[in-house]
Amino acid sequence: MQEANASDRQIHQSTIAIEERDRFKFILGIVICCVSISSFFLPEKPQEFASICEKYNTPNACQIW
């Protein structure tokens, strides 16, 4: 009887480990997708940010570049 309980515990623990690994892979995939999408949509040049700033503010307020 104890052997069956030990076997059940090992199966249960391995199932939990697999679920945790799958959850980690899922979250990692979401993070990678978010970073990829954000790097695609963000402008690469500071001058692009400057033109946005100057559109709504005076040129003196945008002299941080």
C-alpha positions as CSV (number, residue, x, y, z in Angstrom):
1,M,0.0,0.0,0.0
2,Q,2.8,2.4,0.8
3,E,4.4,1.7,-2.5
4,A,1.3,2.7,-4.3
5,N,1.1,6.0,-2.3
6,A,4.8,6.7,-3.1
7,S,4.2,6.1,-6.8
8,D,1.1,8.3,-6.7
9,R,3.1,11.1,-5.1
10,Q,5.9,10.8,-7.7
11,I,3.3,11.0,-10.5
12,H,1.6,14.0,-8.9
13,Q,4.9,15.8,-8.4
14,S,6.0,15.2,-12.0
15,T,2.6,16.4,-13.2
16,I,3.0,19.6,-11.2
17,A,6.6,20.1,-12.5
18,I,5.3,19.7,-16.1
19,E,2.5,22.2,-15.5
20,E,4.9,24.7,-14.0
21,R,7.3,24.3,-16.9
22,D,4.4,24.8,-19.4
23,R,3.2,27.9,-17.5
24,F,6.8,29.3,-17.6
25,K,7.1,28.7,-21.3
26,F,3.7,30.4,-21.9
27,I,4.7,33.5,-19.9
28,L,8.1,33.6,-21.6
29,G,6.3,33.5,-25.0
30,I,4.0,36.4,-24.0
31,V,7.0,38.5,-22.8
32,I,9.0,37.8,-26.0
33,C,5.9,38.7,-28.2
34,C,5.3,42.0,-26.2
35,V,9.0,43.0,-26.6
36,S,9.0,42.2,-30.3
37,I,5.8,44.1,-31.0
38,S,6.9,47.1,-29.0
39,S,10.3,47.3,-30.7
40,F,8.5,47.2,-34.0
41,F,6.1,50.1,-33.3
42,L,8.5,52.4,-31.4
43,P,10.5,54.8,-33.5
44,E,14.2,54.1,-33.7
45,K,15.5,57.7,-34.0
46,P,15.3,60.4,-31.4
47,Q,14.5,62.9,-34.1
48,E,11.2,61.2,-34.6
49,F,10.4,61.7,-30.9
50,A,11.5,65.3,-31.2
51,S,9.1,66.0,-34.1
52,I,6.3,64.6,-31.9
53,C,7.4,66.8,-29.0
54,E,7.6,69.9,-31.2
55,K,4.1,69.2,-32.6
56,Y,2.6,69.7,-29.2
57,N,5.2,72.0,-27.4
58,T,7.5,74.9,-28.1
59,P,10.9,74.0,-29.6
60,N,12.6,75.2,-26.4
61,A,10.7,72.6,-24.3
62,C,12.0,69.8,-26.6
63,Q,15.7,70.6,-26.4
64,I,16.5,67.5,-24.4
65,W,17.9,65.7,-27.4
